[in-house]
Amino acid sequence: MQKLLALLGAKNKEEFVELFKQFIKFGLVGVSNTAVSMAVYYIFLWISPDLYMVGSILGTILSIANAFFWNDKFVFTGNANDWRSKLKRLGKTYVSYGGTSILSNVLLW
């Protein structure tokens, strides 16, 4: 059991439970990102089907902001809270999500 815990990065059972809770929270944030992105996209489609690209772009931008906010408040709570470090983390979030989005679009196109 200790080898399995060490493989997962936990020193003991309690630490594993905390890591598992964090994993579940991270997954819930991911589900909320998808919901935000789809809601914005479908609102723009409802307004006019010609606005599908605006809805997609705005949905992506808002879902990334949603990811940053909830991950910062709910999942990774040990981060520094000064505005400069938050702005730096927000920039990293947009770069990582944007890079993933661009890469997936290129591969799926």
C-alpha positions in Angstrom: 0.0 0.0 0.0 2.9 2.4 0.8 4.4 1.8 -2.6 1.0 2.8 -4.3 0.7 5.9 -2.1 4.3 6.9 -3.0 3.6 6.3 -6.6 0.6 8.7 -6.4 2.6 11.3 -4.6 1.1 10.8 -1.1 3.0 10.1 2.1 0.0 8.5 3.9 -3.6 7.7 3.5 -4.8 11.1 4.7 -2.7 12.9 2.2 -4.1 10.6 -0.5 -7.6 11.5 0.5 -6.8 15.2 0.3 -5.2 14.7 -3.2 -8.3 12.8 -4.3 -10.6 15.5 -3.1 -8.5 18.1 -5.0 -8.7 15.9 -8.1 -12.5 15.8 -7.8 -12.7 19.6 -7.3 -10.5 20.1 -10.4 -12.9 17.9 -12.4 -15.9 19.8 -11.2 -14.2 23.1 -12.3 -13.6 21.5 -15.7 -17.3 20.6 -16.0 -18.3 24.1 -15.1 -15.9 25.4 -17.8 -17.6 23.3 -20.4 -21.0 24.5 -19.2 -20.0 28.2 -19.4 -18.5 27.8 -22.8 -21.5 26.0 -24.2 -24.0 28.4 -22.6 -22.3 31.4 -24.1 -22.0 29.7 -27.5 -25.7 28.7 -27.6 -26.8 32.1 -26.5 -25.1 33.6 -29.5 -26.5 30.9 -31.8 -29.9 31.7 -30.5 -29.4 35.5 -31.2 -28.2 34.7 -34.7 -26.6 31.7 -36.3 -24.2 34.1 -38.0 -22.6 34.9 -34.6 -21.3 31.3 -34.0 -17.7 32.4 -34.2 -18.2 35.3 -31.7 -20.0 32.9 -29.4 -17.2 30.4 -29.6 -14.4 32.9 -29.0 -16.3 34.7 -26.1 -17.3 31.3 -24.6 -13.7 30.3 -24.6 -12.5 33.5 -23.0 -15.2 33.4 -20.3 -14.6 29.7 -19.6 -10.9 30.3 -19.1 -11.7 33.2 -16.7 -14.1 30.8 -14.9 -11.4 28.1 -14.7 -9.0 30.6 -13.2 -11.4 31.9 -10.6 -12.7 28.6 -9.4 -9.3 26.9 -9.4 -7.8 29.8 -7.5 -10.6 29.9 -4.9 -11.7 26.3 -4.7 -8.9 23.9 -5.8 -5.5 25.4 -5.3 -6.0 27.5 -2.2 -2.4 28.0 -1.1 -1.5 30.6 -3.8 -0.4 34.1 -3.0 -3.2 36.7 -3.2 -1.5 39.9 -4.2 -2.7 41.3 -7.5 0.6 40.9 -9.3 0.8 37.2 -8.6 -2.9 36.7 -9.5 -2.4 38.6 -12.8 0.7 36.4 -13.6 -1.3 33.2 -12.8 -4.2 34.5 -14.9 -1.8 35.1 -17.9 -0.4 31.6 -17.5 -3.9 30.2 -17.4 -4.8 31.9 -20.7 -1.6 30.8 -22.3 -2.0 27.2 -21.3 -5.7 26.9 -22.1 -5.2 28.9 -25.4 -2.3 26.7 -26.4 -4.3 23.6 -25.7 -7.3 25.0 -27.6 -5.2 26.0 -30.7 -3.4 22.6 -30.7 -6.7 20.6 -30.5 -8.2 22.7 -33.3 -5.2 22.1 -35.5 -5.2 18.4 -34.8 -8.9 18.0 -35.3 -9.2 20.1 -38.4 
